[in-house]
Amino acid sequence: QKEVEQNSGPLSVPEGAIASLNCTYSDRGSQSFFWYRQYSGKSPELIMFIYSNGDKEDGRFTAQLNKASQYVSLLIRDSQPSDSATYLCAVNGQNTGNQFYFGTGTSLTVIP
Amino acid sequence: EAQVTQNPRYLITVTGKKLTVTCSQNMNHEYMSWYRQDPGLGLRQIYYSMNVEVTDKGDVPEGYKVSRKEKRNFPLILESPSPNQTSLYFCASSFRQTYEQYFGPGTRLTVT
């Protein structure tokens, strides 16, 4: 079982819609959760991090964490063509020691 | 400007010829890490370092070495590169291991 799993997509949404990206993780002791965006050929850039159960909002982005279900999601409201990228979920936790685990990413395309 | 730098950005080499990829950060971060990214496999951690003189293996350490003699630098060494080490490599750093990581621009390595 992979430490972090994401649907690879591709996910396509029309401009202005809400894009929903999901991630599950296997280590129940995980403490830190991150969403990164990566454009083709570029390095990952941090969008959001979340440590506690519940929702965390930053502009058009909302991260949701449910530790009981071992699930973290990212909602992108009012999606723009510039949001078209691969979104990576990353987890760091107790049982993984000091390692980081990344999902394989979900490819998002926002259609104008 | 706060940043993580890597050199070289592109490298083509031959099997068995030792090489070093440098990584440097100017943010006084304690935690540094190396990843490789391959299609379908996502980002996989090679080695990480909690602080000066403290390094540990990630998920895919075989064929790689690292050192952390100074806080700002974390070079990746391939003593005898092989074609299966052809990949896109990223260095990253963070304040502590549970904090968000900042990535360098990447090094595209081809081993023939």
Interface residues (C-beta under 8 A of the other chain):
Chain A: Q31 S32 F34 K42 S43 P44 E45 L46 F49 Y51 L88 A90 N92 G97 N98 Q99 F100 Y101 F102 G103 T104 G105
Chain B: Y31 S33 Y35 G40 L41 G42 L43 R44 Q45 Y48 M50 D56 G58 D59 F90 Q97 T98 Y99 E100 Q101 Y102 F103 G104 P105 G106
